[in-house]
Amino acid sequence: MPSEEHTGKSQPPVRSQPFPLEFPGVHYFDEQEIEAVKRVLRARSPFRYYGVDLQGEAEAFEREFAAFVGAKHAVAVGSGTGALSVALAALGVGPGQEVIVPAYLWVSVVAAVVNQGAIPVLADIDDTFGLNPASVQARISSHTTGIILVHMSGAPADAPALAELARQHGLWLLEDCAQCAGGSIHGRKVGTFGDMGIFSFQMNKNMTAGEGGCVVTSDDRLAQRAEACHDLGYARDRNGRLIFDSPELCLWGKGTRLDELRAAILRVQLRKLPVVTAAMRRSKYRIRQALEAFPQVALRRIQDPDGDTGCFLITTYPDAETARRVNLALRAEGIVTYPQGISNVLMTDWGLHLYYNIPSLVHRTSIDRAGFPWNLTENRGLGGNYAKGACPAADSLFERSIVLAIPSCLTRSDEDDIIRAFEKVLREHLSS
């Protein structure tokens, strides 16, 4: 019989049904989370510090999360953005300081720096899609006080090298692990390489209560300052009473305490986290293995495959036009998710994850008429260019790369569809 190619009939798409939404922790919700919430509601005590019958969920979560990560202290907060703000306040960040941030990040990172009155300085990334230590080295100035390392898209950046660089220059290192809960490098969990680490438990994250966050550290002083800053500006004693007689801990609070309801959910989600990340990692590396047959496709360099949480697959192509064609062809083959989900996108369409897509940063906007913090006397001459072109390595990677979310509930059949679609599309568009 003549082939479809010769008869002019087009082949059907690989897949006709959208993939599941990319919410890792949510796919593992069951009666355990429901019962945890009921326990708090029955006790009529949703506030973490006191109640009719306080269950101590937030305090227990802090102990359990610190132990899981391998840090001495954990301070649970209301969001990942709140965690960044609390950590920077604990580190004493303010006007006259420069903080190095990566070109690939989330808008909350620069927002936290600016809201402290400090100035963000962009550094380029490498093929880990994390901070390039050489670029960081080149950005250090007499005004630099610290580095924010962001473990983007589920896989750790080069934390050991950046921790050593920070130590050599007397800088603090803050790890943003919002997208990498459960990640590690050769057995050591992310969040423990720097002076402090932050996590997010928002809907899209590996473990979630819809919203929430945490600050971790093994430094006793920073832990006390973080506790004070996340609350009313003062640390508390063992009985929950505010401490007013310590000048070091008379600070200004952010009011971003985690409530007992979300803490109860997060305690359940934390127990499930290893299973969630193992599922995503299994799916991702099965797909990656199939893509190794196409040398024209560059795969993100992973520090430690066993420590990759697996929630995203990034593929990079020889040029921007090839990436665009492959992306469109994959979408035509049904490699998409439901309308409200985001998957299989060109990185240039990845919104506020890219430095030059953040209008408030590019244009140095402010919430007041005086231009805070850009126009402060202490900040005169600090910072640099934030427009596209400031980080050429990142710009090139963004233009040539595709991001594919890996839901935590993919079946082997789902994985087969992704592999078949990639093989079909790549043979057509990378045959030369």
C-alpha positions in Angstrom: 0.0 0.0 0.0 1.2 3.6 -0.6 2.4 5.4 2.4 0.6 8.5 3.8 3.5 10.6 2.6 2.8 9.5 -1.0 -1.0 9.7 -0.7 -0.9 13.2 0.7 -2.7 12.2 3.9 -1.3 13.9 7.0 -0.4 11.8 10.0 -2.5 12.2 13.1 -1.0 14.0 16.1 0.7 11.8 18.6 -1.7 12.8 21.4 -5.2 14.1 21.4 -5.6 14.7 25.2 -3.8 17.4 27.1 -1.3 16.4 29.8 -2.1 16.9 33.5 -1.5 20.3 35.0 2.0 20.9 36.3 1.3 21.1 40.1 3.6 18.5 41.7 2.4 18.4 45.3 -1.3 18.8 44.4 -1.4 15.6 42.5 -0.6 13.8 45.8 -3.4 15.4 47.9 -5.6 12.8 49.6 -7.5 12.2 52.8 -4.3 12.8 54.9 -4.2 16.6 54.0 -8.0 16.8 54.6 -7.7 15.2 58.0 -4.8 17.4 58.9 -6.9 20.5 58.3 -9.9 19.0 60.2 -7.6 18.5 63.2 -6.8 22.2 63.3 -10.4 23.3 62.8 -11.7 21.0 65.4 -9.2 22.5 67.9 -10.5 26.0 66.8 -6.9 27.2 66.9 -5.6 28.3 63.4 -3.1 30.9 64.8 0.4 29.5 65.4 1.2 31.1 68.8 -1.9 30.6 70.8 -5.5 29.3 70.6 -8.3 27.4 72.3 -6.4 24.1 71.9 -3.2 24.9 70.1 -1.9 21.9 68.1 1.6 23.2 67.5 1.5 22.4 63.8 3.7 25.3 62.6 6.3 24.6 65.3 6.3 20.9 64.4 6.6 21.7 60.7 9.7 23.9 61.4 11.4 21.1 63.3 10.6 18.5 60.7 11.5 20.7 57.7 14.8 21.7 59.3 15.6 18.0 59.9 14.7 17.1 56.4 16.9 19.8 54.8 19.7 19.3 57.3 19.7 22.8 58.8 19.6 23.7 62.5 16.7 26.2 62.3 13.6 26.7 60.2 11.2 29.7 60.3 7.9 29.0 58.5 6.4 32.1 56.7 3.4 33.0 54.6 5.0 32.8 51.2 8.3 32.3 49.2 8.3 36.1 48.6 8.0 36.6 52.3 10.8 34.2 52.9 13.1 36.2 50.7 12.1 39.4 52.4 12.7 37.9 55.9 16.0 36.4 55.0 17.4 39.6 53.5 16.2 41.6 56.6 17.9 39.0 58.8 21.1 39.5 56.8 20.9 43.2 57.3 20.4 44.2 53.6 19.7 47.9 53.0 20.7 51.0 51.1 24.2 51.4 49.8 24.5 47.6 49.2 24.6 45.6 45.9 23.2 42.1 45.8 24.2 39.8 42.9 21.2 38.0 41.3 21.0 35.7 38.3 19.6 36.5 34.9 17.2 33.5 35.2 15.1 34.0 38.3 11.6 34.9 39.4 10.5 38.5 39.9 10.2 38.1 43.6 14.0 37.8 43.9 14.7 41.4 42.6 11.5 42.7 44.3 12.9 41.5 47.7 16.2 43.2 47.1 14.6 46.5 46.0 12.1 46.5 48.8 15.0 46.4 51.3 16.4 49.5 49.6 19.4 47.7 48.1 20.4 47.4 44.4 20.3 44.2 42.4 23.2 43.5 40.1 22.7 40.9 37.3 25.1 38.1 36.7 25.0 35.7 33.8 24.2 32.0 33.8 25.8 28.9 32.3 24.5 25.6 31.0 23.2 24.6 34.4 20.8 27.6 33.9 22.1 28.8 37.3 24.6 31.5 38.2 27.9 31.3 36.4 30.6 31.7 39.1 32.9 33.5 36.7 30.2 36.1 35.9 29.6 36.5 39.6 33.3 37.0 40.2 33.3 39.8 37.6 30.3 41.6 39.2 31.7 41.8 42.7 32.4 45.4 43.8 33.2 47.3 47.0 29.4 47.6 47.5 28.6 43.9 47.1 27.4 42.4 50.3 25.9 39.1 49.1 24.8 36.7 46.4 21.4 35.2 45.8 21.7 31.8 44.1 18.5 30.6 42.6 18.0 26.9 41.9 15.7 27.3 38.9 13.4 24.8 37.3 13.9 22.0 39.8 17.6 21.3 39.4 20.4 22.7 41.7 22.9 25.3 40.4 26.6 25.2 41.3 26.1 25.9 45.0 29.5 24.5 46.2 31.5 26.8 43.8 29.4 29.8 44.7 29.6 29.1 48.4 33.4 29.0 48.1 33.4 32.3 46.1 31.2 34.0 48.7 33.5 32.8 51.5 36.6 34.1 49.7 35.1 37.5 49.3 33.5 37.7 52.7 30.0 37.8 51.2 26.8 36.1 52.4 25.1 33.5 50.2 21.3 33.1 50.1 19.9 30.1 48.3 16.5 30.5 46.7 15.2 26.9 46.6 11.6 27.9 45.8 11.5 25.6 42.7 13.8 22.9 44.1 12.4 21.6 47.4 14.0 18.2 48.0 16.9 18.8 45.6 20.4 18.0 46.6 24.0 17.8 45.4 25.8 14.6 46.2 23.6 13.9 49.2 23.6 17.5 50.6 20.3 19.2 50.4 19.9 22.6 48.7 19.4 25.4 51.2 22.4 24.3 53.3 25.3 25.5 51.2 24.7 29.2 51.9 24.3 31.2 55.1 20.5 31.0 54.6 18.1 29.2 52.3 14.5 30.0 51.4 11.6 27.8 50.1 8.2 28.3 48.6 5.1 26.2 49.0 3.0 28.0 46.5 0.6 26.0 44.2 3.2 25.2 41.5 5.8 23.9 43.9 7.1 20.4 44.7 5.2 20.5 48.0 2.4 22.9 48.6 -0.3 24.2 50.8 -1.5 26.6 48.1 0.8 29.3 49.6 3.6 29.3 52.2 7.3 29.5 52.6 10.2 28.8 54.9 13.6 30.2 55.8 16.4 27.8 56.9 19.8 28.4 58.5 22.3 26.8 60.8 23.4 30.2 62.2 21.8 30.9 65.6 22.0 34.7 65.3 20.4 34.7 61.8 17.7 32.4 63.0 16.7 34.7 65.8 16.7 37.7 63.5 14.6 35.8 60.9 12.2 34.8 63.7 11.9 38.5 64.7 11.6 39.8 61.2 8.9 37.3 60.1 6.8 38.3 63.1 6.4 41.7 64.9 10.1 42.6 64.9 11.0 40.8 68.1 12.0 37.2 68.8 10.0 35.1 71.2 11.0 33.1 74.2 10.0 29.4 74.8 6.6 30.5 76.1 5.9 32.5 73.0 6.4 35.9 74.7 8.1 38.7 72.8 11.6 39.6 73.8 12.1 43.3 74.2 15.4 43.6 76.1 17.8 42.5 73.3 18.9 45.5 71.2 20.1 43.1 68.5 16.6 41.7 68.2 14.6 45.0 68.3 13.9 45.0 64.5 10.9 45.7 62.2 8.5 42.9 61.5 7.2 41.7 58.1 4.1 40.0 59.5 4.4 36.9 57.4 3.7 34.1 59.9 2.6 30.8 58.7 -0.8 29.7 60.1 -1.6 26.3 61.6 -3.9 25.2 58.8 -1.2 25.4 56.1 1.4 24.1 58.5 -0.7 21.0 59.0 -1.0 20.4 55.3 2.7 21.0 54.8 3.6 18.4 57.4 1.8 15.8 55.3 3.2 17.1 52.0 6.8 16.9 53.4 6.4 13.2 54.1 5.3 12.8 50.5 8.0 15.0 48.9 10.5 12.2 48.2 7.9 10.2 46.4 6.8 13.3 44.4 10.3 14.2 43.2 11.2 10.5 42.5 8.2 10.3 40.2 9.1 13.4 38.3 12.8 12.4 38.1 11.9 9.0 36.7 9.7 10.5 34.0 12.2 13.3 33.1 15.3 11.0 32.8 13.4 8.5 30.7 12.6 11.3 28.3 16.2 12.7 28.5 17.6 9.3 27.7 15.6 9.1 24.5 16.7 12.6 23.5 20.4 11.6 23.8 20.0 10.0 20.4 19.8 13.6 18.9 23.2 15.2 19.4 21.9 18.5 17.9 19.7 18.9 21.1 21.7 20.1 24.1 20.4 19.0 27.4 20.8 21.1 30.6 23.9 20.2 32.6 22.8 18.7 35.8 25.1 18.9 38.9 23.8 15.6 40.3 21.1 13.6 38.5 20.1 11.9 41.8 19.5 15.3 43.4 17.5 16.8 40.5 13.8 17.1 41.6 12.8 16.5 38.0 9.9 19.0 37.6 11.2 20.6 34.4 13.0 19.5 31.2 14.9 22.1 29.3 16.2 21.4 25.8 18.4 23.8 23.8 18.7 24.0 20.0 21.3 25.3 17.5 19.4 28.5 16.9 16.3 30.5 17.8 14.4 29.6 14.6 15.0 25.8 15.1 13.7 26.1 18.7 10.6 28.0 17.5 9.8 25.3 14.8 10.3 22.5 17.3 8.1 24.1 19.9 5.3 24.7 17.4 5.6 21.2 16.0 5.5 19.6 19.4 2.4 21.6 20.3 0.8 20.4 17.0 1.6 16.8 18.2 -0.4 17.4 21.3 2.4 18.1 23.7 0.4 20.7 25.6 -1.5 20.9 28.9 -4.9 22.3 29.9 -5.5 26.0 29.1 -4.6 27.3 32.6 -1.4 25.3 32.7 2.0 26.3 31.3 4.1 23.7 29.5 6.2 23.2 26.4 7.0 26.9 26.0 9.8 28.8 24.4 11.9 30.3 27.2 11.5 33.8 25.6 7.8 33.4 26.5 8.6 32.4 30.1 7.4 35.7 31.4 8.8 37.1 34.7 11.4 34.4 35.0 13.7 36.3 32.6 15.4 39.5 33.8 14.5 41.6 30.7 10.8 40.6 31.0 10.5 42.4 34.3 9.4 46.0 33.4 9.9 47.3 37.0 13.5 46.2 36.9 14.3 47.3 33.3 12.8 50.8 34.0 13.9 51.1 37.6 10.4 51.9 38.8 9.5 52.8 42.3 6.4 52.8 44.6 7.1 56.4 45.7 7.7 59.7 43.9 11.2 60.0 45.1 12.4 57.0 43.1 13.2 54.7 46.0 15.6 52.9 46.1 17.3 53.9 42.9 17.6 57.6 43.7 18.9 57.3 47.3 22.2 59.0 47.9 23.7 55.8 49.2 22.7 54.0 45.9 24.1 56.6 43.5 26.0 54.9 40.7 25.1 51.4 41.9 23.6 48.7 39.8 23.9 48.5 36.0 22.0 47.7 32.9 18.9 45.6 33.2 17.7 45.6 29.6 18.1 42.7 27.2 21.7 42.3 26.3 23.0 42.7 29.9 23.6 38.9 30.1 24.5 37.6 26.6 24.9 33.9 27.6 21.4 33.9 29.2 19.9 35.7 26.2 21.3 33.1 23.9 20.0 30.2 26.0 16.6 31.8 26.4 16.2 32.3 22.6 17.2 28.7 21.8 15.6 26.7 24.6 12.2 25.1 25.3 10.8 24.4 28.8 8.7 21.4 29.3 6.9 20.8 32.7 7.1 17.3 34.0 3.9 16.6 36.0 4.3 14.3 39.0 1.6 12.0 37.8 2.7 11.0 34.3 2.0 7.5 33.4 4.4 5.4 31.3 1.9 5.9 28.4 2.2 9.7 28.9 6.0 9.4 28.8 5.8 7.3 25.6 3.7 10.1 24.0 6.3 12.7 24.8 9.1 10.6 23.5 7.3 9.7 20.3 6.4 13.3 19.7 10.0 14.5 20.2 11.4 11.7 18.0 8.9 12.5 15.2 9.5 16.3 15.4 13.3 16.1 15.8 13.7 13.7 12.9 11.9 16.2 10.7 13.5 19.4 11.9 17.0 18.3 12.8 17.6 15.8 9.9 20.3 17.9 8.3 
